[in-house]
Amino acid sequence: MKTIFNKTLIHVAVATAVLSSTAYAQAETEAHVEADLEQIIVTANRSQQEQFLALSATQVIGQNEIKAIQPQNITELLNTVAGVTVTNLGGAGQSSSVFMRGTNGNHTLVLVDGVRVGSATLGTTSFASMSVALIDRIEIVKGPRGALWGSDAIGGVIQIFTKKLQSGEGFISAGFGSHGYWKTEAAAGFGNEKHSLTIAGALEESDGFNASDFSGQEDKDGYERQSFSINGRSELTEEYSLNLVSRYEQGGSQYDNQYGGADENEHENYSVKLGGVYETQQLFIDTSLSTSQDQGGTFAGNISPKVVNEITTKRDQLALLAQYSLNEKTSVSAGFDWFKERVSNSGSEYDKDSRQTKAFFVQGRHQVESFLLEAAVRSDNIDGLDNEVTYNLSAGYQLNDDWLISLSQSTGFKAPTFNDLYWPGSGNPDLAPEEVESTELLIRNHFDLGSVEVSIYDSEIKNLIAWAPNKEGNWFPANVDSATAQGIDLTAILETGDFSHQLAAAYVETEDESTGKQLLRRPKVSATYTLAYQVDALTANAILDYRGKSEDNKYSTVTLNSVLLTNLTLSYEFTNKLSVIGKINNLFDKEYTVAEHYLTDGINYQLMATYTF
């Protein structure tokens, strides 16, 4: 960490000060500042909090960003976040990995409306199965959050909130694009001041393009998705309310298998959550009960009858959080999480097919004049594993209403998956959880025309699970690897007249301590710059996406070259109800790859029309 701090801290401080002072010289736009300061998030501390006062690096992707990017996949949105690197094995609808702050693709906890989602066998979440049409906003918290969320939150937490509209609001959209792409989506809000319900749905399909350079695999690899969500809330009294949120997704995609055999997959995922909130001036209690399914199957599309190898994760969850505010500056909270995971494999039976997790956590927050203090500790008891204790300690100093500096120390872990522990014939039930310890320095500034957030971090990850031979020479999963990740994330927003600018940049040094090499598919440098121009009914966005070179293939040297992509979107509001948005991706038709043997799309387009009511 000393290297990162010594080389970058002074430069960061100078750059932040210069950007802030430049903005102060501009004309004031206080309405923007107030809206930015009042942004409320819930993921960082599991309760409502002003984003500016959070003592961890956070980012919110809202409707403005979604409209500007016009993504086919959620990963396109995540790719605009500083410190997040996305690798797609082909185009939209294909398997993808999200690396946060240099950690592995299975080191990020993913929640949908507070419900833990993803496969308990693979340990990852299929972002390709999720439709952007159902999203209201996404909250990203970077760095370990095991003390509040438990397993998986090594690199950070991504929480997706489904669509929520006011009564009488709604829209219908339809569009098409390259590779036979088409999409229809709609949403509507119903209710009154005390009772509300939002219903949203989407249909999407694409013929795709050839996703790899494997011999004999030159066919197109398309996908289809059908998605549906409901989000309801009922205010029973001034203090008590009930909420119900649910989502359903099904679809499938084609992919290239270099070994032959299965070349198509299908999925059917859902989650249902019923919750209740009791809130007074001092007391906040949130309880919820949920159930979810992550089901995926593979089969050979050219063989009849179709034989599907299907793996399913079902997860029941109970969550309880109670927060008591002693006064305006001090609060304490305690919580309990319970969930049971059950897995099934149509091809063979696991040595053990279910486990329970029971966890307790406490958190305290206190403000002493300009100092902000936070502390949290959590104990997770997982069947078949030792008790895991994680913590978070943070101290912040608010120089004034516009500046915040904080220092944090936090830990996290990831429990071994069912495949690691109990796969028939090759599971290792003696595995320990993967663990991380991380230190972060955060600097945040809001000024008249924008904001800047800089975070510098140093993470040490141990007990990483990898395949290794035992004494008899047989290969099994084992806790044999360790890694480090040191880096800096920068997010800056600036508004100048009709133009707005947003920069998300990251530098990360990763090392696999067993080889001394950079971790695979994780570039040291990445950046996204968005320039938006709005005048009257016209809005234009230009997005420059830079990805530095990286390594791929642990056993030989394979370098993936750097690339700079240019994407354009143009929208026009013909009336206050009808608008059209066009998008061109990879404007200069760059040829590049982010994973060995897997291809990416050249120049492509899409066109969408939306009617709101």
C-alpha positions in Angstrom: 0.0 0.0 0.0 2.9 2.4 0.6 3.8 2.4 -3.1 0.2 3.4 -4.1 0.0 6.0 -1.3 3.4 7.5 -2.0 3.0 7.7 -5.8 -0.6 8.8 -6.0 -1.8 10.6 -2.9 -0.2 14.0 -3.6 -1.3 13.9 -7.2 -4.8 13.0 -6.3 -5.0 15.8 -3.7 -3.7 18.3 -6.2 -6.0 17.1 -9.0 -9.0 17.2 -6.8 -8.3 20.7 -5.5 -7.7 22.0 -9.1 -10.9 20.5 -10.4 -12.9 21.9 -7.4 -11.4 25.4 -7.7 -12.0 25.4 -11.4 -15.6 24.6 -10.9 -16.0 27.3 -8.2 -15.0 29.8 -10.8 -17.9 28.8 -12.9 -21.5 30.0 -12.4 -23.3 28.4 -9.5 -25.8 25.6 -10.1 -27.0 25.0 -6.6 -30.0 22.9 -7.6 -27.7 20.2 -9.0 -25.6 20.2 -5.8 -28.6 19.9 -3.5 -30.0 16.9 -5.5 -26.6 15.3 -5.5 -26.1 15.8 -1.8 -29.5 14.4 -1.0 -29.0 11.1 -2.8 -30.1 8.4 -0.4 -28.5 4.9 -0.4 -29.2 1.8 1.7 -26.6 -0.8 0.7 -23.6 0.7 2.4 -25.0 0.3 6.0 -28.3 -1.7 5.4 -30.3 1.5 6.3 -31.0 4.8 4.7 -28.1 7.2 4.6 -27.0 10.2 2.6 -24.5 9.0 0.0 -22.2 11.9 0.7 -21.8 10.8 4.4 -21.1 7.1 3.6 -17.6 6.1 4.8 -17.1 3.7 1.9 -16.7 4.2 -1.8 -20.2 4.1 -3.4 -21.9 4.8 -6.7 -25.5 4.9 -7.9 -26.5 4.1 -11.4 -29.9 5.7 -12.0 -32.3 6.2 -14.8 -30.3 9.1 -16.3 -27.3 6.8 -16.8 -29.4 3.9 -18.1 -31.0 6.2 -20.7 -27.6 7.6 -21.8 -25.9 4.2 -22.1 -28.9 2.2 -23.6 -27.4 -1.1 -22.5 -28.4 -4.6 -23.7 -26.8 -6.1 -20.6 -26.4 -5.0 -16.9 -22.7 -5.5 -17.4 -22.6 -2.5 -19.7 -23.8 -0.3 -16.8 -21.3 -1.8 -14.4 -18.4 -1.3 -16.8 -18.9 2.5 -16.3 -18.0 2.2 -12.6 -14.5 3.0 -11.5 -12.8 -0.1 -10.2 -15.1 -2.5 -12.0 -13.9 -4.6 -14.9 -16.2 -6.7 -17.0 -15.3 -9.6 -19.2 -17.9 -11.1 -21.6 -17.3 -14.4 -23.3 -18.8 -13.1 -26.5 -21.7 -10.6 -26.9 -24.8 -9.9 -25.0 -26.4 -13.0 -23.5 -23.1 -14.8 -23.1 -21.4 -15.6 -19.8 -19.7 -12.7 -18.1 -17.4 -12.0 -15.1 -17.4 -8.8 -13.0 -14.1 -8.1 -11.3 -14.3 -5.5 -8.6 -11.1 -3.9 -7.4 -9.0 -6.7 -8.8 -10.8 -9.5 -6.9 -12.2 -12.6 -8.6 -15.4 -12.8 -10.5 -17.1 -14.7 -7.7 -16.0 -12.2 -5.0 -18.9 -9.7 -5.4 -22.2 -10.1 -3.5 -25.2 -9.5 -5.8 -28.6 -8.6 -4.3 -31.9 -7.9 -5.9 -34.2 -5.8 -3.7 -32.2 -7.1 -0.7 -32.4 -10.8 -1.7 -29.2 -12.7 -2.2 -29.1 -14.2 -5.7 -26.8 -16.4 -7.7 -25.7 -20.0 -8.0 -24.6 -21.8 -4.8 -22.8 -24.4 -7.0 -20.8 -22.0 -9.2 -20.7 -19.2 -6.7 -21.4 -16.6 -9.3 -24.4 -14.6 -10.6 -25.6 -14.7 -14.2 -25.9 -11.1 -15.2 -26.8 -12.2 -18.8 -30.1 -13.5 -17.5 -31.2 -10.2 -16.1 -33.1 -7.6 -18.1 -32.2 -3.9 -17.8 -35.8 -3.1 -18.4 -36.7 -4.1 -14.8 -34.1 -1.9 -13.2 -35.0 1.2 -11.2 -31.4 1.8 -10.0 -28.2 0.0 -9.0 -26.2 0.7 -5.9 -22.5 -0.3 -5.8 -20.4 -0.4 -2.6 -16.7 -1.1 -3.2 -14.5 -2.9 -0.8 -15.2 -5.7 1.7 -18.6 -5.5 3.5 -18.6 -8.9 5.2 -19.4 -7.2 8.6 -22.9 -6.4 7.3 -23.6 -8.7 4.4 -21.7 -11.9 5.2 -20.2 -14.2 2.5 -19.2 -13.2 -1.0 -18.7 -9.4 -0.3 -14.9 -9.5 -0.8 -14.6 -7.1 -3.6 -17.9 -5.3 -2.8 -21.7 -5.4 -3.1 -24.0 -4.8 -6.1 -27.6 -4.2 -5.2 -30.2 -4.0 -8.0 -33.6 -2.4 -7.3 -36.5 -3.3 -9.5 -38.7 -0.7 -11.3 -40.8 1.5 -9.0 -43.1 4.1 -10.6 -45.6 6.6 -9.2 -49.3 6.0 -9.7 -50.4 6.9 -13.2 -46.8 6.7 -14.6 -45.9 4.2 -17.3 -44.2 3.6 -20.6 -44.1 1.3 -23.6 -40.9 0.8 -25.6 -40.0 -1.1 -28.7 -36.8 -1.3 -30.7 -34.5 -3.2 -33.0 -30.8 -3.4 -33.9 -28.0 -5.3 -35.4 -27.8 -9.1 -35.5 -31.6 -9.4 -35.6 -32.0 -7.8 -32.2 -35.4 -6.7 -31.1 -36.9 -5.7 -27.7 -40.2 -4.7 -26.3 -40.8 -3.5 -22.7 -43.5 -1.8 -20.6 -44.1 -0.7 -17.1 -47.0 1.0 -15.2 -47.6 2.3 -11.7 -50.9 2.0 -9.9 -52.3 3.1 -6.5 -52.6 6.1 -4.3 -50.7 7.9 -1.6 -50.9 4.9 0.8 -50.9 1.9 -1.6 -48.7 1.5 -4.7 -47.9 -1.2 -7.2 -45.5 -1.2 -10.2 -45.6 -3.9 -12.9 -42.9 -4.2 -15.5 -42.1 -6.7 -18.2 -39.8 -7.2 -21.2 -39.2 -9.5 -24.2 -35.8 -9.5 -25.9 -34.1 -11.6 -28.6 -31.0 -11.5 -30.8 -29.5 -13.8 -33.4 -26.1 -12.8 -32.1 -22.7 -13.2 -33.8 -20.0 -15.8 -33.7 -18.7 -15.7 -30.1 -15.3 -17.5 -30.5 -12.5 -18.6 -32.8 -12.8 -22.3 -31.9 -12.5 -24.5 -35.0 -15.8 -25.8 -36.2 -17.7 -23.2 -34.1 -18.4 -20.5 -36.7 -22.2 -20.3 -36.1 -24.0 -17.4 -34.6 -24.6 -17.4 -30.9 -27.9 -15.7 -30.1 -30.1 -15.3 -27.0 -33.6 -14.6 -25.7 -34.9 -13.3 -22.5 -38.4 -12.8 -20.9 -38.6 -10.9 -17.7 -41.3 -9.7 -15.3 -41.4 -7.9 -12.0 -43.8 -6.4 -9.5 -43.0 -3.9 -6.7 -45.8 -3.1 -4.2 -46.0 -1.2 -1.0 -48.9 -0.6 1.4 -48.8 1.9 4.2 -51.0 0.5 6.9 -50.4 3.2 9.5 -48.0 6.1 9.8 -45.4 3.8 11.4 -46.0 0.5 9.7 -45.8 -0.6 6.1 -45.7 -3.8 4.1 -43.9 -4.4 0.8 -43.9 -7.1 -1.8 -41.3 -7.4 -4.5 -40.9 -10.2 -7.0 -39.1 -10.9 -10.3 -39.2 -13.7 -12.8 -36.7 -14.3 -15.6 -36.4 -17.1 -18.2 -34.6 -17.5 -21.5 -31.6 -19.1 -23.1 -28.6 -18.6 -25.2 -26.3 -20.4 -27.6 -22.5 -20.6 -27.0 -19.4 -22.3 -28.4 -18.0 -25.4 -26.8 -14.5 -26.2 -28.0 -14.9 -29.8 -26.8 -18.2 -30.4 -28.5 -21.4 -31.6 -26.9 -23.6 -29.0 -25.1 -23.8 -25.7 -26.9 -27.0 -24.1 -25.6 -28.2 -23.2 -22.1 -31.5 -22.1 -20.6 -32.4 -20.4 -17.3 -35.3 -19.9 -15.1 -34.7 -17.6 -12.1 -37.1 -15.9 -9.7 -37.3 -14.2 -6.3 -40.2 -13.2 -4.0 -39.8 -11.1 -0.9 -42.4 -10.0 1.6 -41.3 -7.4 4.1 -42.5 -5.2 6.8 -41.1 -1.9 8.1 -41.9 -0.2 11.4 -40.5 3.3 11.7 -40.7 6.1 14.3 -38.5 9.0 15.0 -36.0 6.9 16.9 -36.7 3.3 16.0 -36.4 1.5 12.6 -37.3 -2.2 12.3 -37.1 -4.0 8.9 -38.1 -7.7 8.6 -38.3 -9.8 5.5 -38.9 -13.3 4.3 -37.9 -14.3 0.8 -37.4 -17.3 -1.5 -35.4 -17.5 -4.7 -34.3 -19.8 -7.4 -31.3 -19.9 -9.8 -31.8 -22.6 -12.4 -29.6 -23.3 -15.4 -29.4 -26.1 -17.8 -27.2 -27.0 -20.8 -27.9 -29.2 -23.8 -26.8 -29.9 -27.3 -29.1 -27.9 -29.6 -28.5 -30.2 -32.6 -29.4 -33.4 -30.9 -33.0 -34.7 -30.5 -34.5 -35.6 -28.2 -33.1 -32.7 -26.0 -31.3 -34.0 -22.9 -30.8 -31.2 -20.4 -28.2 -31.3 -17.6 -29.9 -29.0 -15.1 -28.5 -27.5 -11.9 -30.7 -25.6 -9.5 -30.1 -23.5 -6.4 -33.1 -22.7 -4.2 -32.6 -20.3 -1.3 -35.0 -19.3 1.5 -34.0 -16.2 3.5 -35.1 -14.4 6.7 -33.6 -11.0 7.6 -34.2 -8.8 10.6 -32.7 -5.4 11.2 -33.4 -3.1 14.2 -31.8 0.4 14.4 -32.2 2.8 17.3 -31.2 6.4 17.2 -30.2 7.7 20.6 -30.0 11.2 19.1 -29.3 12.9 15.8 -25.6 12.0 16.0 -25.6 8.4 17.4 -27.3 5.2 16.3 -26.9 1.5 17.0 -28.3 -1.4 15.0 -28.4 -5.1 15.3 -29.5 -7.8 12.9 -30.0 -11.4 12.2 -29.7 -13.2 8.8 -30.8 -16.8 8.1 -30.8 -18.6 4.9 -31.0 -22.2 3.7 -29.5 -23.2 0.3 -30.6 -26.4 -1.5 -29.0 -27.6 -4.7 -29.8 -30.3 -7.2 -28.1 -31.7 -10.2 -30.0 -33.7 -12.8 -26.8 -35.4 -13.9 -25.5 -36.7 -10.5 -26.2 -36.2 -6.7 -24.0 -34.0 -4.5 -22.4 -35.6 -1.5 -24.4 -33.0 0.5 -27.1 -30.9 -1.1 -28.2 -28.3 1.5 -26.7 -26.1 4.2 -27.9 -23.3 6.5 -26.3 -20.0 7.5 -27.1 -18.2 10.7 -25.5 -14.8 11.3 -25.7 -12.0 13.8 -24.3 -8.5 13.4 -24.1 -5.2 15.3 -23.2 -1.8 14.1 -22.7 1.6 15.7 -22.4 5.1 14.2 -21.5 8.2 16.0 -20.7 11.8 15.2 -18.4 14.0 17.3 -18.4 17.5 15.9 -16.9 17.0 12.5 -15.7 13.4 13.1 -17.8 10.4 11.9 -17.2 7.0 13.4 -18.5 3.6 12.3 -17.9 0.1 13.6 -19.5 -3.2 12.7 -18.9 -6.8 13.6 -20.6 -10.0 12.3 -20.5 -13.7 13.1 -21.5 -16.2 10.4 -22.2 -19.8 11.3 -22.3 -21.9 8.1 -23.0 -25.6 8.2 -19.8 -27.6 7.6 -17.5 -24.6 8.1 -15.8 -22.9 11.0 -17.5 -19.8 12.4 -16.5 -16.7 10.4 -16.1 -13.3 12.1 -15.7 -10.1 10.1 -15.5 -6.5 11.0 -15.5 -3.0 9.7 -13.9 0.1 11.3 -14.2 3.5 9.7 -13.3 7.1 10.8 -14.2 10.1 8.8 -13.7 13.8 9.0 -16.0 16.3 7.4 -14.0 19.4 6.7 -17.2 21.3 5.8 -20.4 20.7 4.0 -18.5 19.9 0.8 -15.5 17.8 1.8 -15.2 14.4 3.5 -12.1 12.3 4.2 -12.3 8.8 5.7 -10.1 5.8 6.5 -11.4 2.3 6.8 -10.2 -1.2 7.7 -12.5 -4.0 6.8 -12.6 -7.8 6.3 -14.7 -10.2 4.2 -14.9 -13.8 3.2 -16.4 -16.2 0.6 -17.7 -19.6 1.7 -16.7 -22.5 -0.6 -19.3 -23.5 -3.1 -21.2 -26.8 -3.2 -19.0 -27.7 -6.2 -15.9 -27.0 -4.2 -17.1 -29.0 -1.2 -19.4 -31.7 -2.3 -19.1 -32.4 -6.1 -19.3 -36.2 -6.5 -15.8 -37.7 -6.5 -13.8 -34.5 -6.4 -15.3 -32.2 -3.7 -13.1 -31.3 -0.7 -15.2 -30.9 2.5 -12.2 -29.7 4.4 -11.9 -26.4 2.5 -11.8 -23.1 4.5 -13.4 -19.8 3.3 -11.5 -17.4 1.2 -10.7 -14.3 3.2 -9.7 -10.6 2.6 -8.4 -7.8 4.7 -8.5 -4.3 3.2 -7.5 -0.7 4.0 -9.1 2.2 2.2 -8.6 6.0 2.2 -11.5 7.9 0.8 -11.7 11.6 -0.3 -15.1 13.0 -1.4 -15.9 16.5 -2.6 -19.1 18.1 -3.8 -18.9 21.5 -5.4 -21.2 23.8 -7.3 -20.9 22.1 -10.7 -20.2 18.5 -9.8 -18.4 16.1 -7.5 -15.2 14.1 -7.1 -14.6 10.8 -5.3 -11.2 9.3 -4.9 -10.4 6.0 -3.1 -7.1 4.4 -2.5 -7.1 0.8 -1.3 -4.8 -2.1 -0.4 -6.3 -5.6 -0.2 -4.7 -9.0 0.8 -6.6 -12.1 -0.1 -5.7 -15.5 1.3 -7.0 -19.1 1.2 -7.9 -18.7 -2.4 -9.4 -22.0 -3.8 -7.6 -23.6 -6.7 -7.2 -27.1 -8.1 -4.1 -28.8 -6.7 -2.7 -32.4 -6.3 -3.0 -34.1 -2.9 -0.4 -36.6 -1.5 -1.6 -39.3 -3.8 -1.4 -37.2 -6.9 -5.1 -36.7 -7.3 -6.4 -33.2 -8.0 -8.9 -31.6 -5.7 -9.9 -28.0 -4.8 -7.6 -26.7 -2.1 -6.8 -23.4 -0.3 -3.4 -23.0 -2.0 -3.4 -19.5 -3.5 -3.2 -15.9 -2.2 -3.2 -12.5 -4.0 -2.9 -8.8 -3.4 -4.7 -5.9 -5.0 -3.6 -2.3 -4.6 -5.3 0.5 -6.5 -7.0 3.9 -6.8 -10.5 4.7 -8.2 -11.5 8.1 -9.4 -15.0 9.3 -10.2 -15.6 12.9 -11.3 -18.7 14.7 -12.5 -18.7 18.2 -14.0 -21.4 20.3 -15.5 -20.6 23.3 -17.8 -23.6 24.9 -19.5 -25.3 22.5 -21.9 -22.5 20.0 -21.4 -21.9 17.4 -18.6 -18.8 15.3 -18.1 -18.3 12.1 -16.2 -15.0 10.3 -15.7 -14.6 6.9 -14.1 -10.9 5.8 -14.0 -9.0 3.1 -12.1 -5.5 1.9 -11.6 -5.0 -1.5 -9.9 -1.9 -3.6 -9.4 -2.8 -7.2 -8.8 -0.5 -10.1 -8.1 -1.0 -13.9 -7.9 1.5 -14.7 -5.2 2.0 -18.2 -6.4 3.3 -17.0 -9.8 4.2 -13.4 -9.2 2.1 -12.5 -12.2 -0.8 -10.1 -12.7 -4.2 -11.7 -12.1 -5.9 -12.8 -15.3 -8.2 -10.6 -17.4 -7.7 -7.6 -15.0 -6.1 -4.6 -16.7 -4.0 -2.2 -14.6 -5.7 0.8 -16.2 -9.3 1.3 -17.2 -11.4 4.5 -17.8 -14.7 5.6 -19.1 -15.4 9.2 -20.1 -19.0 10.3 -20.9 -19.7 13.6 -22.6 -23.4 14.6 -22.7 -24.9 17.5 -24.5 -28.5 18.7 -24.1 -30.4 21.4 -25.8 -34.2 21.7 -26.0 -35.5 18.2 -27.0 -32.2 16.9 -28.2 -29.7 14.9 -26.0 -26.4 13.5 -27.3 -24.0 11.3 -25.4 -20.5 10.2 -26.5 -18.8 7.5 -24.4 -15.1 6.7 -24.6 -14.3 3.4 -23.0 -10.6 2.5 -22.5 -9.4 -0.9 -21.3 -5.6 -1.4 -20.8 -3.8 -4.5 -21.7 -4.1 -7.6 -19.5 -2.9 -11.2 -19.3 -4.9 -14.3 -20.0 -3.9 -18.0 -19.5 -2.1 -19.0 -16.3 0.2 -21.5 -17.9 1.6 -19.4 -20.8 2.0 -15.8 -21.7 -1.1 -14.5 -23.5 -1.4 -10.7 -23.7 -4.8 -9.0 -24.4 -4.1 -5.7 -26.1 -5.5 -2.4 -24.9 -8.4 -0.9 -26.7 -10.3 2.5 -26.9 -14.0 2.2 -27.9 -16.3 5.0 -28.9 -20.1 4.7 -28.4 -22.7 7.3 -29.3 -26.3 7.7 -28.3 -28.8 10.4 -29.7 -32.3 10.9 -28.3 -35.0 13.3 -29.4 -38.3 14.1 -27.7 -40.9 14.7 -30.4 -43.5 15.4 -27.7 -43.5 15.2 -23.9 -44.7 11.6 -24.3 -42.9 10.3 -27.4 -39.1 10.0 -27.8 -36.7 8.1 -30.0 -33.2 6.9 -29.0 -30.5 5.7 -31.4 -27.2 4.1 -30.4 -24.0 3.2 -32.2 -21.5 0.9 -30.4 -17.9 0.5 -31.4 -18.1 3.5 -33.8 -14.7 2.8 -35.4 -15.2 -0.9 -35.7 -12.3 -1.9 -33.5 -11.2 -5.5 -33.4 -10.2 -6.6 -29.9 -10.7 -9.3 -27.3 -11.1 -9.4 -23.5 -10.7 -13.2 -23.1 -8.5 -15.6 -25.1 -10.4 -17.2 -28.0 -13.6 -15.1 -27.5 -14.7 -12.5 -30.0 -16.3 -9.2 -29.6 -18.8 -7.3 -31.7 -17.8 -4.8 -34.4 -19.8 -1.6 -35.2 -23.4 -2.2 -34.3 -26.6 -0.2 -33.7 -29.9 -0.2 -32.0 -33.0 2.1 -32.3 -35.7 2.4 -29.6 -39.0 4.4 -29.5 -40.7 5.1 -26.1 -44.2 6.3 -25.3 -44.7 7.5 -21.7 -48.0 8.1 -20.0 
